[in-house]
Amino acid sequence: MDGYTYYGVALMRRPSPDLAQGIVTHIPRVPVDPVLAARQYTIYQEAVASAGWRVHEVEKAPDLPDSVFVEDPVVVCENLAVLTRSGADVRRGEVDGVEASVRLLGLDVARIEAPGTLDGGDVLQVGPTVYVGVGGRTNADGAAQLEQLLKPLGREVTKVELGRALHLKSAVTALPDGSLIGLPDLVDTGALPPIRRPPEEPGAHVLPLGGREVLVSAAAHETIHELAAEGWKVLPVDISEFEKLEACVTCLSVLIPDQGEGG
């Protein structure tokens, strides 16, 4: 395809029919429409593919309600896939299918071992710095294990204590230029550079897709306008059914760049 930029592989996993039974921690439980969620997942997948990512679907896990949130079972840095050990023990079965996929893609594999716990949603990679949220799903031991695994790759791990946030990336994400956007009230900001507060809460979540393209929740109307005015190419996606389970745009994929694109 003329003019087509290919960035790498996007891991995704289709939602379970039992998605509505997924875990909620800091928000009230409300009904989830699994049919609408499946449609939103397909549109999300199409948006990521349109930005230049080849989608690789992890084997479905219908008995694991949270399995669509494929970001949590694995952290990928360069050619290393670190299989996690969630602080929510009911989610640990999600790792098996993800392991099969990353091995099929030829990645090196390591894993977080007990008593360490780590969720991928707590890991925010910004250039050579890796911020790791320590809270309900990730403990200090898990963060320390990740630090040892990533040190040979030239990464520096910085631990961030969480407040009322499910994951670090539930509160803070990063634009392609490395600047942070999010809700500073939910984290210990002492370990972080300045955080830009968006006009509305869903705007805390951006997923850089390469170049100046970013994926943003369609609910973040004012944030979309602000970022577009600054020259970012914004792809809005409706993920309302997943947001009911404390998810954001980063939760539904793991982007694995070609090595020429950086880690």
N, C-alpha and C positions, 0 to 999 in steps of 0.2 A: 504494500500500500504506500503510495507516494506521500512523503512528508510525515509518515507515521513514526512516532518516537516510542521505542520499547524500553521500559524501565526494569522489568523483572517479573517475578511471580507474586501473586496475591493468594495467600491461603485463605479459604473460607469454608464454612460448614453450614449446611442447610439446617433451619430450625427444626427442633423436635416438635411432634404433635402435642407434647406435654409442656410446651414453652410456658404456658400460663402458670405452671407450678414452680417456675424458677424462683431463686432466692431474692427476697427484698430485705434490706437492712435498715436504711435510714429514711424510707418513705412509706406511706401507707400502701397496702396492696389494693390494686384496682383490677377489674377484669381486663384480660388480654385476648384479643381476637387472633387466633392462630392462622386463620385464612388471610387476613389482612397482613399479618406479620410475614407470611410466606411471600406475598406479593411485594411487600416493601424490601425484603431481602433480595428478590430478583432485580428490582430497580437499583438497589445499592450496588449489586454485583455488576450490572450493566454500566453504571457510572464509573466504577473503578476500572473496568475493562476499557471504557472509552478514553480514559486518560493514559492508556498505554501499558496496562498490567495484564499479564496472562493469568487467568484465574485457574487455580488448582483447588478442587473441592476435596476436603478431608472426608473420609467415609462417614456417613450419617450415623448418629448415635441417638436413636429415637427414645431410648430409656433414660437419657440424661437431659433434663429440661434446659440446663444452661449451656449446652454444648455449642450452640450457635456463636457464643462469645469466645471465638477461637483464639483471641488475643491472650487469654489467661493461661493456657497450658504450655506456652512456649515463648521464649525470648530469643530472637535471632539477631546476631551481631556478626557481620561479615559472613564467613562460612560456618559459623558455629551456631547450632540450635541447642539452647539450654531448656530442657524439659523441666517444668516447674512442679512444685508440690504445694497445692493450694491449702491455705488456712481453713478453707471449708472442705472438710473431708468428703462430703458427698460429691464434690466435683473432681476428685482425683482420678476417677475412671476416664475422664476426658482425654487424658494424656496418651493413651494407647493408640488411638487413631491418628493423632497428630504426629506421634513418633513414626508411624509407618509412612506418613507423607513426607516428613523432612528427610528420612532416610532415602526414600524414592527420589527425592530431589538432589541427593548427593551431598547433603550437609553433614558436617561432623556433629556428633551428638554428645552432650554431657547432661547431667541431671542434678537437681537440688535434692539432697539427702536429708532424712530425719536427723535431728529435730528441726531442721530448717523448714520454713514455709515461704513460698513466694508465688504471687500471681503476676502474670505478664502485664496486667493493667496497672500495676504499681511501678512499671519501669518506663521512664521517659528518656529516650536517647536524643541528645542535642549535641551534634558534633562528637568530640572525644569525651564529653561528659555524659554520664549516665546517672540520672536522678532516680533513687529508689525510695518509694513511699513505704514507711514502716507503720503498720496499724493493725487492722483486724485480719487481713489476709496474708500479710508478709511480716515476718519477724526479723529481728536483728541478725539471727544466725543465717537465715536465707539470704539476706542482703550481703552478709559477709562472704558466703559461698559464691554468690554471683560476682562479687568484687574479685575474688581469686581467679575465677574462670575468665573474666574479661581483661584482667591486667595484662596478660601476654599480647592482647590485641591493641594495647595502647590506650585503653579506656580508663577513665577515672570515675569511680563510683562515689556519689554523694548521697548520704541518707537524709531523708526528709520525714519528720514526724507528721502524721496525719491527725486531723481532728475528725469532724463528722463527714468524712468522705469515704465512700466504699473503696476507691482506689485513688492513687495519685492522679491518674489521668481522668478521674471523675471530676477533679478540681482544676487541674492545670494541663494544658497541652502546648505545643510549640508550632509557630508558623515556620515556613521554609527558611526564613532568614535567621532562625534560632531564637527569636524573641518569644517570650512566654505570654500566654493569654489564659485567664482563668479567674478563679475565685480565691483570693489570698486568705480570706477568713477561714478557709477549710484546711489550711496547712500551716506548718511552721515556716514562715517566710525567711527566717534567718539563714537557711541553707540555700536559698534560691536567689537568682537575680531578680530585678523588678518584674512584677507581673501586671500586665495590662488587664484591667477589669472590663469585660464586655458590657454592652448595654442591657443584656438579659442573660439569665443563667444558662440556657442551652448554648449560647454563644461561646461558652468556655471551651467548647470542644471543636477542634479542627484536626483534620487528617491531611497532611501534605501528600500530594500525589505525584510530585515531580514538577520541575520548572516553577511556575507561579500558580499552579492549580492546587486548590484546597477543597476538601469535602467538608461541608458544614450542615448541621441539622436545619431542615427547612423551617423549623419553629423559631429559629434565631433571626427574625426578619431584620432587625436593626443592625445586628452584627454583619449580616450579609451585605447590607448597603454600605457600611463603613469599610469593610475589606475590599469590596468592589471599587469604591472610590479611591482606595489607595493603590489600585492597580493589580490586586490579586484576582485571578480567575476563579470565581467561586462556583462550585457545583453543589447546589442545595439538594438534600435527600430527606424524604420523610421517613423517620424511624420511630414514629410515635409509640408503636407497640413495644419496641425494645426499650425505649425511654421509661416505660412503666416499670421496668425491671432494673432501673438505675444504669442503663447502658448508654453509651454515646457512640459517635461515629468511629472511634478507634477500635471499639470492642469487636466489631464484626469481621475484621480481617487482620492478617499479618503480612506486611509488605516486605518482600525479600528482594532487594535491588540486585541487579547484575553487579558483579564485583567492580566493573568499570564505573558504576554510578556511586560508589562509596557505601560505607556501612551504616 
